[in-house]
Amino acid sequence: MSLDRSLVRHQMRFVNAKLNDWDFIGVGDSVSDEYECMVGPLTRMLRDGEPTDEIAAYINGEIDDHFGLGGSVSGNEVNSLVADLVETWLLRSKAGFAQSH
């Protein structure tokens, strides 16, 4: 299945904005691409309707392995982010993925 590139860009901007808003490292105000490494995989997972526990496991793995911050972010924080991502993704998908974040 071919995806519209413009739609994918909007989806990826949405995921990046959510990660920057969450900002578990505390640099989102000064660095807009700190979490970019997670944007592609998370966008794919959301688009594919992956279960929330798998999305949370991916994020936890990145926090532990890529960022080296294991134990610094609670499971509740990650689960809250995932719930927000999925809920907002579903709402935006139904609306044709409006361009604002």
N, C-alpha and C positions, 0 to 999 in steps of 0.2 A: 504494500500500500504506500502510495506516495503522499507525503504531507506537504501542505502549502508552507513555503519557507517563511513567509510573513507571519503566519500563525505560529510556527515554531519559535520564531524570534520573540513574539509577544509572550508565549508561554515561558520561554527561558528568562525573559526580563522579569516576569512575575515571580518565578522561583528565586531568582537572584535578589529581588527586592524583599521577599519574605525572609530569606537568610540574613540579609543585611539588617532588617528590622529586628530579627531575633538576636543576632550579633553576639554569639556566645563567647567570643574572644574579647570584644569590647573595642573594635577598631572600625566599625561600620560607618561612623561619621567621617572618618578621614580616608578610608580605603574602600573603594566600591567593588573591587574584584577579589577580595580576600577569600570568598567562599565559592569562587567561580568553578573550582575543581569539582564541586558537588552539583552544579546546576544541570549539566547534561544528564548524568545518571538519574537525578531526582525527577527531572522533566520526563524522562522515558518511563520511570516507575509510575509516576502519576498518570501519564497518558495510557499506560498499559493496565491501569487499575490494580497495581500490586497491593497486597494486603498491608495494612498499616504496621503490623509487626515487622514485616520485611523492610519497609521504608525506615522504621526506627532503628532496626539492626544495621542498616547501611549507614545511617547518620552516626550512630554510636561507633561503628567501625572507623569511620573517617575521623571522628573526634579522637579516638584512641590511637589509631595508626598514622594517619596523615598529619594531624595537628599535634600529636603527642601529648594530649591533654586528658588522658584516661582518668576517670573519677572526678573530674572538675565540673562536669555537667550532670545533673541528676536525670534519672530515667523519666521523672515526671516532667521535667523541662522539655526533653526530647519528645515525649508523648504528646505534650501540649502543642509543640510546633507541628508535629505530624497531623494531629487532629485539625489544626488551623489550615495547614497546607491542603489537606484532602477536602475539607469542607469548602474552602474558598475556591479550590480548583473545580469542584463539581458545580458550584454556583456559576462560576465564570464560563465553564464549558457550556452550560445550558444557555447562557446569554451570548454564545458565539465568541467567547473569549475577548470581551471588551478590552480596549488597549490600555486603560488606566490600571494602576496597581493598588 
